[in-house]
């Protein structure tokens, strides 16, 4: 589907409310993800925004493909509307990939969002690909999961299950995982855990973040 990018917050929120009905919260059949893409964005004080996509082989975590894009953040920063700042450059980066990943892992929210339509949902619908939101902060309420790697606890928002807090490393602050599109919550959590064998963040996010920072640094010195 084509990207619709409203210019004002009210129209952006209304679009999220319209599109959320299209989100699919069940696994594809079968849920096999051979390649997994991490997506991240970064900004500087001058309004520049860069996006990076790093595609990994799901089993080996070796890099299969990378892509980047740069632009200007035209939409204001507002909680719950992050997608509208990041979509233009993220979609531009995705368009230059030479491979189509089986799964998108987004540094942001999926349905664990006030309107149940975060960045991962938006990208999933626009691309048609399964997508997961993996966030460092949480919308909603949860009990602290157990100390051990792999411990989880439900995240609820207005009494509705919207995601899970996942402990990816022992004693380290959990990540907040939610469905983006075309994936179930159990599969999303298991996939994020498998992508984080050594660090808190999944390797997809770690490598996309590193590429973003390098790109932003280069843009600032050019």
C-alpha positions as CSV (number, residue, x, y, z in Angstrom):
1,X,0.0,0.0,0.0
2,X,1.3,3.6,-0.6
3,X,2.5,5.7,2.3
4,X,0.1,8.4,3.4
5,X,2.0,11.0,5.4
6,X,-0.2,13.6,7.0
7,X,1.4,17.0,7.9
8,X,-0.4,17.6,11.2
9,X,-0.7,15.6,14.4
10,X,-4.5,15.4,14.3
11,X,-4.6,13.9,10.8
12,X,-1.7,11.5,11.7
13,X,-3.6,10.2,14.8
14,X,-6.8,9.8,12.7
15,X,-4.8,7.8,10.1
16,X,-3.5,5.5,12.8
17,X,-7.0,4.9,14.1
18,X,-8.2,4.0,10.6
19,X,-5.3,1.7,9.7
20,X,-5.1,-0.3,13.0
21,X,-8.1,-2.4,11.9
22,X,-5.9,-3.9,9.2
23,X,-3.2,-5.2,11.5
24,X,-2.9,-9.0,11.6
25,X,-1.8,-10.5,14.9
26,X,-1.3,-14.1,13.8
27,X,1.7,-15.9,12.4
28,X,2.1,-16.5,8.7
29,X,1.9,-20.2,7.8
30,X,4.5,-21.5,8.4
31,X,6.3,-18.8,10.5
32,X,9.7,-19.4,9.0
33,X,12.0,-16.4,9.0
34,X,15.3,-17.1,7.2
35,X,16.3,-13.4,6.9
36,X,15.5,-10.8,9.5
37,X,16.0,-7.0,9.1
38,X,16.7,-4.6,11.9
39,X,15.6,-1.0,11.3
40,X,16.7,2.1,13.2
41,X,16.8,5.9,12.8
42,X,18.8,8.7,14.4
43,X,18.6,12.5,14.4
44,X,20.9,15.4,15.0
45,X,20.3,18.9,16.4
46,X,20.0,20.4,12.9
47,X,17.0,18.3,11.9
48,X,18.8,15.7,9.9
49,X,17.5,12.1,10.1
50,X,19.1,9.0,8.9
51,X,17.7,5.5,8.6
52,X,19.5,2.1,8.4
53,X,18.4,-1.4,7.6
54,X,20.6,-4.4,8.3
55,X,19.5,-7.8,7.1
56,X,20.8,-10.8,9.0
57,X,20.6,-14.5,8.4
58,X,18.3,-15.6,11.3
59,X,20.3,-18.7,12.1
60,X,23.9,-17.4,11.9
61,X,23.3,-13.7,12.5
62,X,25.7,-13.0,9.6
63,X,25.0,-9.8,7.6
64,X,23.2,-10.5,4.3
65,X,22.4,-6.9,3.2
66,X,22.5,-3.3,4.4
67,X,20.9,-0.1,3.2
68,X,20.8,3.5,4.4
69,X,19.0,6.8,3.6
70,X,19.2,10.3,4.9
71,X,16.8,13.2,4.9
72,X,15.2,15.9,7.0
73,X,12.7,15.3,9.9
74,X,9.7,17.2,8.6
75,X,7.2,16.0,11.2
76,X,7.4,17.3,14.8
77,X,8.4,15.0,17.6
78,X,5.3,13.9,19.4
79,X,4.8,10.8,21.6
80,X,2.8,8.2,19.8
81,X,3.5,9.7,16.3
82,X,7.1,8.6,15.9
83,X,6.3,6.8,12.7
84,X,5.6,10.0,10.8
85,X,9.1,11.3,11.5
86,X,10.8,8.0,10.5
87,X,8.7,6.6,7.7
88,X,10.1,8.6,4.7
89,X,13.8,7.7,5.3
90,X,13.1,4.2,6.5
91,X,11.0,3.4,3.4
92,X,13.8,5.0,1.2
93,X,16.3,2.7,2.8
94,X,14.1,-0.4,2.4
95,X,13.7,0.4,-1.2
96,X,17.4,0.1,-1.9
97,X,17.8,-3.3,-0.4
98,X,18.9,-6.0,-2.8
99,X,17.0,-8.7,-0.8
100,X,13.5,-8.9,0.7
101,X,13.7,-9.8,4.4
102,X,11.3,-12.3,5.9
103,X,10.7,-10.2,9.0
104,X,11.2,-6.6,10.1
105,X,12.4,-5.9,13.7
106,X,11.7,-2.2,14.5
107,X,13.2,-0.1,17.2
108,X,9.8,1.1,18.4
109,X,6.3,0.0,19.3
110,X,3.9,-2.3,17.6
111,X,0.4,-2.6,19.0
112,X,1.7,-1.6,22.5
113,X,0.7,1.9,21.6
114,X,-2.1,4.3,22.7
115,X,-3.9,3.8,19.4
116,X,-2.6,0.2,18.9
117,X,-0.7,1.3,15.9
118,X,3.0,2.0,16.4
119,X,5.9,2.2,13.9
120,X,6.1,-1.6,13.5
121,X,2.4,-1.8,12.6
122,X,2.8,1.0,10.1
123,X,5.8,-0.5,8.4
124,X,4.3,-4.0,8.4
125,X,1.2,-2.7,6.6
126,X,3.1,-0.6,4.1
127,X,5.5,-3.4,3.1
128,X,3.2,-6.4,3.6
129,X,6.0,-8.0,5.7
130,X,5.7,-9.6,9.1
131,X,7.0,-7.0,11.7
132,X,7.8,-6.8,15.4
133,X,8.1,-3.8,17.7
134,X,11.0,-4.0,20.1
135,X,11.1,-0.9,22.4
136,X,13.3,0.3,25.2
137,X,10.4,2.1,26.9
138,X,6.9,0.9,27.5
139,X,3.3,2.1,27.0
140,X,1.2,0.3,29.6
141,X,1.7,-1.7,32.8
142,X,3.6,-4.9,33.5
143,X,5.1,-6.8,36.4
144,X,8.9,-7.1,36.5
145,X,9.7,-10.5,34.8
146,X,12.0,-13.0,36.5
147,X,15.8,-12.5,36.7
148,X,16.6,-15.2,34.3
149,X,17.1,-14.8,30.5
150,X,13.9,-15.7,28.8
151,X,11.6,-14.5,31.6
152,X,8.6,-12.6,30.4
153,X,5.6,-10.8,31.8
154,X,2.5,-9.4,30.1
155,X,2.1,-5.7,29.2
156,X,-1.4,-4.4,29.4
157,X,-2.9,-1.1,28.3
158,X,-6.4,-0.2,29.3
159,X,-6.8,-3.8,30.5
160,X,-5.8,-5.2,27.1
161,X,-2.8,-7.5,26.4
162,X,-0.6,-5.5,24.0
163,X,2.9,-7.1,24.5
164,X,5.4,-8.6,26.8
165,X,8.4,-7.5,28.8
166,X,11.2,-9.9,27.8
167,X,14.4,-10.4,29.8
168,X,17.0,-11.0,27.1
169,X,20.0,-11.2,29.5
170,X,20.1,-12.1,33.2
171,X,19.4,-9.2,35.5
172,X,19.3,-6.7,32.6
173,X,16.4,-4.3,32.0
174,X,13.8,-6.1,29.8
175,X,12.8,-5.1,26.3
176,X,9.2,-4.4,25.4
177,X,8.0,-6.6,22.6
178,X,4.8,-6.2,20.7
179,X,3.2,-7.4,17.5
180,X,3.6,-5.2,14.4
181,X,1.9,-7.1,11.7
182,X,1.5,-10.7,10.5
183,X,3.0,-12.3,13.5
184,X,1.8,-13.7,16.8
185,X,3.1,-12.5,20.2
186,X,4.6,-15.8,21.2
187,X,6.5,-16.0,18.0
188,X,7.6,-12.4,18.3
189,X,9.0,-12.9,21.8
190,X,10.8,-16.1,20.9
191,X,12.3,-14.5,17.8
192,X,13.6,-11.5,19.7
193,X,15.1,-13.7,22.4
194,X,16.9,-15.8,19.7
195,X,18.3,-12.6,18.1
196,X,19.8,-11.5,21.4
197,X,22.2,-14.3,22.4
198,X,24.8,-12.0,24.1
199,X,23.4,-8.5,24.7
200,X,20.2,-6.8,25.8
201,X,19.3,-5.6,22.3
202,X,18.7,-8.0,19.4
203,X,21.6,-8.1,17.0
204,X,19.3,-6.7,14.3
205,X,18.8,-3.5,16.4
206,X,22.4,-3.3,17.6
207,X,23.8,-3.4,14.1
208,X,21.3,-1.0,12.6
209,X,21.9,1.4,15.4
210,X,25.6,1.3,14.8
211,X,25.2,2.0,11.1
212,X,22.8,4.9,11.9
213,X,25.3,6.5,14.2
214,X,28.1,6.2,11.7
215,X,26.0,7.6,9.0
216,X,24.9,10.6,11.1
217,X,28.5,11.3,12.2
218,X,29.5,11.3,8.5
219,X,26.7,13.6,7.6
220,X,27.7,16.0,10.3
221,X,31.3,16.3,9.1
222,X,30.5,16.5,5.3
